[in-house]
Each structure stands twice: as C-alpha cells, then as structure tokens.
Amino acid sequence: MLAVLAVPAAASAASRPPTHPEPMITSGSRATRAAHPAGAAAFGTTTTSYNWSGYDDSTDGPFGTVTATWVQPRIRVTGTALVDAAFWVGLDGDNSDTVEQIGTEGYSEGVAGYDAWYEMYPLYPVTIDMAIHPGDVMTGTVTWAQPASFTLTLADHTTGDTFSTGQLMSIPPELASAEAIAEAPSSETGVLPVSDFAIVHFSDCAFDGRPISAYDWNRINMLSEDTDALVTKTSDLGGDGASFYVTTDCTAPHTTVIGLDRRWHRAAVTLHLVARDNPGGQGVASTAFSTDGGATWTTGTAVRLPAPANHTGDGVHVIRYRSTDRVGNVERKRICRVLIDTRRPTPIAHWAGLARRGARCVLRYLVRDARPGSPTATVTIRIVNRHGKLVSKTVLTGVVVDRLESYSFTCWLPKGRYRFTVAATDQAGNRQTAAAGNTLVVR
C-alpha cells in the first residue's frame, strides 16, 4: 500500500456522507469495440463497470497529467435514502490500486448537497473548502512530477474560486491510467446508489495534453451490481475528441397514439403520436413511424392513412412507431393497426319465403362484400304488405358477409302475399346501393 506524506487529516463537512471514490470495480461484462470520430486513435473500447462511467485510457501510460472541465449537475431528490455521485479527473485507478483524483460531488439523503474534494486513495477523501452550486463550471487537473509529487487543482470558473494542493508519495506511483469519470462512490457497505444527476457534460478533456481520441480509450457505462441493469451511460466522444456526457437517463420515451380505435373506416384516418419522456429525463428528441413494414421511417407525429375512392387503400394498415430522447434512448418498436374499407356491401335475396301462419318462417339472404374489408355487417329486414305498409322490421348485427344466412321467426302475419327487403351496412358505415328483395307468402 502506498503511503501518503504531508496530507492533512481527512476532514468532512457535517453534511457530507461518509463516502469516497474508489478504483474501478469491473463488471465482468465483455468489452466491445466502438465507433469513434474521424482522426481518433485506431481503437476504442466500450466496457462496463459497477461504479465508474466516463472515459479513461489504461493501456497507453504512464501518464503525467490529466485535465477536464465539467458542469456541476443538479441532483434530483427522489427519496430519503443516501445516494451519491462524484465527478472527477485523476490518474491511476484502472489497473492499479491507487487513485490520485480531484473533483466535485452531488448527493442526497432527502436534501441535495454539493461539495468539492480530493483524494489520494486508499486514504479517505479530503473535503475542499469551496462552495459548489449546480451549474458551476469546474476544471480539475492532476499533474505528476518526478520523483513522487502531485499537484491537484480545482477551479470554479463560475465563482472564481480556485484550490490547489501538493501531495508527496513515498514511492513512485504506477501512473497506469488517466480518466475523466462520473462515479457512484462507496460507503463501508459497498457501492452506493448513484444520484439522479440527469446529465453531466465534460469538455476539454486531455491526457498528457492530448484529447481522449488520440488514445486507445475506454468508454465506460455503469451497471447495477445487483441486477446488471444500465445505471448510467456515456455518450460518444464529440467531434473535438475531448468532450462527452454521462447521463442517468437510461429510459426511453413512451409514445401513445391519439385517434386509434378498432373500427373499420371509410374515410382517411389521421393518427397523432404523442411521446413523453420519463420523469427526470432529458426530453423527447424525435418521433418516427413506418407504414411499409419498417423498410423506411418518417420523422413526424401525424400519420395519415388515406382512403382513396379507387379502393387501393382498403385493408389492414400496420403502423410501426417509436420515439428517441435527447440522450439517444430509443423506444422499442411499437405497432398499431388502422382498418380501411371503402367498398359498399351488396345484399342478395334470391330466395322467396313461404310460411304457414303460427309456424316458423325462414328468410334466406346473403351479403356480398369485397375483401379486404369489414368481415361483418348490420342487416335490416323489412316486411311490407301488398299495400306497401311496413308490418315488420328487424335489425341484425354481426352478420358474417359472403356467407348464406337466414332469419327465422314465428309468423303471425295474416295469410296473404308480402314483400321482404334486405339492406346492409358494413362496419365502416358503407351502405348498399340498393336493397335486395323477394316475396313472402303466408298460407
């Protein structure tokens, strides 16, 4: 274990939880190569950790200096349990048992708090007498000078406050890595839940005076140690190779559809896609939909399904839709359906009716309706006497089209000759051009 010389006794503000950052706790997840900006190093790796997120390089050392600027994020208080997040730059910690680091943090135990600190791990952190506020623009720098001394500097560009300390080590450090990190600090019981800090932006990150993209970098996402669920995620490097962000917003938006129903329609249908981000999220960036099975996607929130008179729009239309938030969380693809039917049904009554008074009477009929279209129709059967007076009217719902049907009833009509007609309206509201009819004789 490295000894640290001339270090003030570890001091803690009354409001500061007894926590400290630690070396990276690896998750055991397999690292994958990731895309990187033009002009970047030949390699970059995306990996995971149970307490770190951000960028580091643990293969191109030794490193002598690291610096980065970040904007102190506001902590969202969601309960009374202790949560914490530290934002820092440092040397070592990845592939070594020491960390020389300086930064800020935001924590909550029912009330949000902020402070600044430095640490020569494995010693506990030392609180810096500097007031930290959400939105403060901070720059941290850690520099090593032979044989074993460090200078740790923290500047608050918003307030003008600056802190610097020199620390001596009894043996040469490993200088195995350089990093700019958002961390879930640890207590005596293990890694703490990370504060909901929404998003922290890092910029002007440099390892030995060169941007992160000049190295074989590691982009680190943080997982839950209990469930391996994503806790924080780290963005791609910006075009300058020296900027990125880390966010606790790992939840995709949810899109609902306004104007959707299960009915068949004979006119054009317009759906409105309304997306909402999760509480504390960074907001919805875009919504897109596809009407061709996902082959092409259109950005927009209004989907119009036409119902042309030539019937080419008839049938079941499947709409796929999804939304993306401002930090790249993409909603899983969702599906809805719109039913269009512009064709009129055609009732058929080729079969005359014959009945005895007081006995069952059966009237046979058929409703033709072109496919695709409404599978059922509402049928109205009217019976008139020889003077044209309506003597019976019956409405039948859910009648299956393109199938011979029958209407049966006990006939108490006086003996004589009658006429019955069959009219049909399909589920979309299309009515037949003309009702079908035939004779009914009651003996």
C-alpha positions in Angstrom: 0.0 0.0 0.0 1.3 3.4 -0.9 1.9 5.8 2.0 1.0 9.5 1.5 3.1 12.1 3.1 2.2 15.7 4.2 -1.5 15.1 3.8 -3.9 17.0 6.1 -6.1 14.8 8.3 -9.1 13.7 6.4 -11.8 16.2 7.1 -15.5 16.0 6.4 -18.2 18.7 6.3 -21.1 18.0 8.6 -23.4 17.5 5.6 -21.1 15.2 3.7 -21.9 11.5 3.7 -19.0 9.2 4.8 -18.3 8.1 1.2 -15.3 8.0 -1.1 -14.5 7.2 -4.7 -12.6 4.0 -5.4 -10.6 2.3 -8.2 -12.8 1.0 -11.0 -14.8 -2.1 -10.0 -15.0 -4.2 -13.1 -18.4 -5.7 -14.0 -17.1 -8.7 -15.9 -19.0 -7.8 -19.0 -17.3 -8.3 -22.3 -15.9 -5.1 -23.8 -16.8 -4.3 -27.4 -15.1 -2.1 -29.9 -16.9 1.1 -30.6 -17.1 3.7 -33.3 -15.1 6.9 -32.8 -14.7 10.3 -34.6 -12.5 10.8 -37.6 -8.9 11.3 -36.6 -9.3 9.3 -33.5 -7.0 6.5 -32.4 -7.2 3.2 -34.3 -9.0 1.5 -31.4 -11.7 2.4 -28.8 -13.4 0.0 -26.4 -16.9 0.2 -24.8 -16.9 -1.5 -21.4 -18.8 -1.6 -18.2 -18.2 -1.1 -14.5 -20.2 -1.2 -11.3 -19.0 2.2 -10.1 -17.4 4.2 -13.0 -18.7 5.8 -16.1 -16.9 8.2 -18.5 -13.6 7.8 -20.3 -10.2 6.5 -19.4 -7.1 5.0 -21.0 -5.4 2.2 -19.2 -3.1 1.0 -22.0 -1.0 3.9 -23.2 0.5 5.0 -19.9 2.4 6.0 -17.9 0.5 9.4 -17.8 1.8 12.5 -16.2 -1.2 14.9 -16.3 -4.9 14.9 -16.8 -7.4 17.7 -17.0 -11.1 18.2 -17.8 -13.9 20.7 -17.4 -17.4 19.8 -16.4 -20.7 21.5 -15.4 -21.8 20.6 -11.9 -25.2 18.9 -12.4 -28.3 19.5 -10.2 -29.2 16.4 -8.1 -32.9 15.4 -8.3 -34.1 14.3 -4.9 -36.3 11.2 -5.2 -36.3 9.9 -1.6 -34.6 9.9 1.8 -32.1 7.1 1.1 -28.4 8.1 0.7 -27.4 8.4 -3.0 -24.2 10.0 -4.3 -22.3 10.8 -7.5 -18.8 12.1 -7.9 -17.4 13.9 -10.9 -13.6 14.0 -11.2 -10.4 13.7 -13.1 -7.4 11.6 -11.9 -4.5 9.3 -12.6 -4.5 5.6 -11.7 -7.4 3.6 -10.5 -7.8 1.4 -13.6 -5.2 -1.5 -13.4 -3.8 0.0 -10.2 -4.6 0.1 -6.5 -4.1 3.9 -6.0 -6.0 6.9 -7.4 -4.9 10.5 -7.4 -8.0 12.5 -8.1 -9.9 15.8 -7.6 -13.5 16.7 -8.3 -16.9 17.5 -7.0 -20.0 15.6 -6.0 -23.7 15.8 -5.6 -25.5 13.7 -3.0 -28.9 13.4 -1.4 -30.3 12.0 1.8 -33.7 13.7 1.4 -32.0 17.0 0.7 -29.4 17.6 -2.1 -25.9 18.7 -1.2 -22.8 19.5 -3.1 -19.1 19.8 -2.3 -15.6 19.6 -3.6 -12.9 17.1 -2.6 -9.6 15.5 -3.5 -8.3 12.0 -2.7 -5.1 10.1 -2.7 -6.7 6.7 -2.5 -6.5 4.5 -0.5 -6.7 7.3 2.0 -10.1 8.9 2.5 -11.0 12.0 0.6 -10.4 15.4 1.9 -13.2 18.0 1.6 -12.2 21.2 0.0 -13.4 24.5 1.5 -15.2 25.6 -1.7 -18.9 26.3 -2.2 -20.2 24.2 -5.1 -23.6 25.0 -6.8 -25.5 23.4 -9.6 -24.4 24.9 -12.9 -20.9 25.8 -11.8 -18.3 25.3 -14.5 -15.4 23.3 -12.9 -11.9 22.4 -14.2 -9.9 19.8 -12.4 -6.2 19.0 -13.1 -3.9 16.3 -11.7 -0.2 16.6 -12.5 2.7 14.3 -11.5 6.3 15.5 -11.2 9.2 13.2 -10.6 10.1 11.6 -8.3 6.7 11.3 -6.5 4.8 14.5 -6.1 1.4 15.5 -7.3 -0.3 18.8 -7.8 -4.1 18.7 -7.7 -6.0 21.8 -8.8 -9.7 22.6 -8.9 -11.1 25.9 -10.4 -14.7 27.1 -10.3 -15.0 29.4 -13.3 -18.5 30.5 -12.2 -17.5 31.8 -8.7 -13.8 32.5 -9.4 -12.7 30.2 -6.6 -9.5 28.1 -7.0 -7.9 25.4 -4.9 -4.5 23.7 -5.3 -2.6 21.3 -3.2 0.7 19.5 -3.5 0.9 15.9 -2.3 4.0 13.7 -1.9 4.2 9.9 -2.2 6.8 7.8 -0.6 7.2 5.5 -3.6 6.8 6.2 -7.3 3.2 5.8 -8.5 2.2 3.5 -11.2 0.5 6.2 -13.4 -1.3 3.3 -15.1 -4.3 5.3 -16.3 -5.8 8.7 -16.9 -9.5 9.3 -16.6 -12.5 11.7 -16.6 -15.2 10.0 -14.6 -18.7 10.2 -13.1 -18.7 7.7 -10.3 -21.0 6.1 -7.8 -18.9 6.4 -4.6 -18.7 3.7 -2.0 -19.5 3.5 1.7 -18.4 0.9 4.2 -21.2 -1.3 2.9 -20.3 -1.1 -0.8 -21.2 0.9 -3.8 -23.9 3.5 -3.2 -26.9 4.1 -5.5 -25.9 6.8 -7.9 -27.6 10.2 -7.5 -30.1 11.1 -10.2 -27.9 13.9 -11.7 -29.7 13.7 -15.1 -26.6 14.7 -17.2 -23.1 15.9 -16.7 -21.1 17.4 -19.6 -17.3 17.0 -19.8 -15.2 19.1 -22.2 -11.6 19.9 -22.9 -10.5 16.5 -21.6 -6.8 15.9 -22.2 -4.4 13.1 -21.2 -0.8 14.4 -21.3 -2.1 17.4 -23.3 -3.8 15.3 -26.0 -7.5 14.7 -26.5 -9.1 11.4 -25.4 -9.5 10.4 -29.1 -5.7 10.3 -29.5 -5.6 7.2 -27.3 -6.8 3.7 -27.1 -9.7 4.9 -24.9 -12.2 3.0 -22.8 -15.8 4.3 -22.8 -17.3 3.1 -19.6 -21.0 2.5 -18.8 -22.1 1.8 -15.3 -24.2 -1.2 -14.4 -26.1 -2.1 -11.2 -24.0 -4.5 -9.2 -27.2 -6.3 -8.2 -29.0 -6.7 -11.5 -26.5 -5.6 -14.2 -29.1 -3.1 -15.4 -27.8 0.0 -17.0 -27.4 2.8 -14.4 -25.5 5.5 -16.3 -24.4 5.6 -19.9 -21.6 7.5 -21.6 -22.0 9.2 -24.9 -19.7 9.0 -27.9 -16.9 11.5 -28.0 -17.7 14.8 -29.6 -16.2 15.9 -32.8 -13.3 17.5 -31.0 -12.4 14.2 -29.4 -12.3 15.8 -26.0 -15.9 16.2 -24.9 -18.7 13.8 -23.9 -21.5 13.5 -21.4 -22.7 10.9 -18.9 -26.4 10.6 -18.1 -28.5 8.7 -15.6 -31.3 8.9 -18.1 -31.3 5.3 -19.4 -35.0 5.1 -20.0 -36.6 5.5 -23.5 -39.6 7.7 -24.0 -43.1 6.2 -24.3 -45.4 7.0 -27.2 -49.1 6.9 -27.2 -51.4 7.1 -30.2 -54.3 9.5 -30.3 -57.2 8.7 -32.7 -56.7 5.0 -32.7 -59.6 2.6 -32.5 -60.6 -0.9 -33.6 -63.3 0.2 -36.1 -63.3 0.0 -39.8 -63.2 3.4 -41.6 -64.5 4.5 -44.9 -62.6 7.9 -44.8 -59.0 8.8 -44.3 -57.7 8.4 -40.7 -55.1 10.6 -39.1 -53.3 9.4 -36.0 -51.3 11.6 -33.7 -48.2 10.2 -31.9 -47.6 11.8 -28.5 -44.3 11.0 -26.8 -43.4 11.6 -23.2 -40.1 11.1 -21.6 -39.6 9.6 -18.2 -39.6 11.8 -15.1 -36.2 13.4 -14.8 -35.4 12.5 -18.4 -33.7 14.8 -20.9 -36.8 15.2 -23.1 -38.0 13.7 -26.4 -35.9 14.5 -29.4 -37.9 12.9 -32.2 -40.7 10.5 -33.1 -40.7 8.4 -36.3 -43.1 6.0 -37.9 -43.2 3.4 -40.7 -46.1 2.3 -42.9 -44.1 -0.1 -45.0 -43.1 -2.8 -42.6 -40.1 -0.9 -41.3 -38.3 -0.5 -44.6 -38.4 3.3 -44.3 -39.1 5.6 -41.4 -40.6 9.1 -41.4 -39.9 11.6 -38.7 -43.1 13.2 -37.5 -46.0 12.9 -35.2 -49.0 12.8 -37.6 -49.7 9.6 -39.6 -52.4 9.9 -42.3 -53.9 6.8 -43.8 -55.8 7.7 -47.0 -59.0 6.1 -48.2 -59.0 6.7 -52.0 -62.2 6.1 -53.9 -60.5 3.5 -56.1 -60.2 1.3 -53.0 -56.4 0.9 -53.2 -56.2 1.8 -49.6 -58.6 -0.8 -48.4 -57.4 -3.3 -45.8 -55.4 -3.5 -42.6 -52.6 -0.9 -42.3 -49.8 -1.7 -39.8 -48.0 1.3 -38.4 -44.8 1.0 -36.6 -43.7 3.9 -34.4 -41.0 4.8 -31.8 -39.5 7.8 -30.2 -36.0 8.8 -29.2 -34.9 11.1 -26.4 -32.2 13.7 -26.3 -29.6 11.3 -25.0 -30.2 8.6 -27.5 -32.6 6.2 -25.7 -34.7 4.6 -28.4 -38.1 3.3 -27.6 -38.8 -0.3 -28.5 -40.7 -0.5 -31.7 -44.5 -0.4 -31.2 -47.2 -1.4 -33.6 -50.8 -0.3 -34.2 -53.3 -1.1 -36.9 -55.8 1.0 -38.9 -58.7 -0.6 -40.8 -59.9 1.0 -44.1 -62.9 -0.2 -46.1 -64.4 1.9 -48.9 -66.5 -0.7 -50.7 -70.3 -0.9 -50.4 -71.8 -4.3 -49.4 -74.3 -5.9 -51.8 -77.3 -7.7 -50.2 -78.8 -10.6 -52.2 -82.3 -12.1 -51.7 -82.7 -14.7 -54.4 -84.8 -17.0 -52.3 -88.6 -16.4 -51.9 -90.1 -17.0 -48.5 -93.0 -19.4 -47.7 -94.7 -19.8 -44.3 -97.8 -21.0 -42.5 -99.4 -18.7 -40.0 -98.3 -19.7 -36.5 -95.3 -21.7 -37.7 -91.6 -20.8 -38.1 -90.7 -18.8 -41.2 -87.2 -18.7 -42.6 -86.0 -15.9 -44.9 -82.7 -16.6 -46.6 -80.3 -13.9 -47.8 -76.6 -13.1 -48.5 -74.4 -10.0 -48.1 -71.6 -9.8 -50.6 -68.6 -7.5 -49.6 -65.3 -7.4 -51.4 -62.1 -8.3 -49.4 -60.2 -6.9 -47.8 -62.9 -5.1 -45.8 -65.3 -5.4 -43.0 -65.9 -9.0 -42.1 -69.4 -8.4 -40.8 -72.4 -6.1 -41.5 -75.6 -4.8 -39.9 -78.6 -6.1 -41.8 -82.1 -4.7 -41.7 -85.0 -6.9 -42.9 -88.3 -5.2 -43.6 -91.6 -6.8 -44.5 -94.4 -4.9 -46.2 -97.9 -6.0 -47.1 -99.4 -5.7 -50.6 -100.4 -2.1 -49.9 -96.7 -1.2 -49.1 -97.4 -0.8 -45.4 -94.5 -1.8 -43.1 -95.6 -4.7 -40.9 -92.2 -5.9 -39.5 -88.7 -4.5 -39.1 -85.8 -6.4 -37.7 -82.1 -5.3 -37.3 -79.5 -8.0 -37.2 -75.9 -7.1 -36.1 -72.7 -9.0 -36.7 -73.9 -10.8 -39.8 -70.9 -12.5 -41.5 -70.5 -11.4 -45.1 -70.1 -13.7 -48.1 -72.0 -16.4 -46.3 -75.6 -17.6 -46.8 -77.6 -16.5 -43.8 -81.2 -16.9 -42.6 -83.6 -15.0 -40.5 -86.1 -17.2 -38.6 -89.2 -16.0 -36.8 -92.6 -17.3 -35.8 -95.0 -15.9 -38.4 -98.3 -14.4 -37.1 -98.9 -12.4 -40.2 -102.3 -12.7 -41.8 -102.5 -15.0 -44.8 -101.5 -13.3 -47.9 -98.7 -12.1 -50.1 -95.9 -9.9 -48.7 -92.6 -8.5 -49.8 -89.4 -8.5 -47.7 -86.3 -6.5 -48.4 -82.7 -6.9 -47.1 -80.5 -3.8 -46.5 -76.9 -3.9 -45.3 -74.4 -1.5 -43.8 -70.8 -2.7 -43.2 -68.7 -1.9 -40.1 -67.1 1.1 -41.9 -70.6 2.6 -42.5 -70.7 1.8 -46.2 -74.4 1.3 -47.2 -75.6 -0.8 -50.2 -76.5 1.0 -53.4 -79.9 -0.7 -53.4 -81.7 -3.1 -51.0 -82.4 -6.7 -52.2 -86.0 -8.0 -52.1 -88.2 -11.0 -52.7 -91.7 -12.3 -52.0 -93.1 -13.9 -48.8 -96.3 -15.9 -49.0 -98.2 -16.7 -45.8 -100.7 -19.5 -46.0 
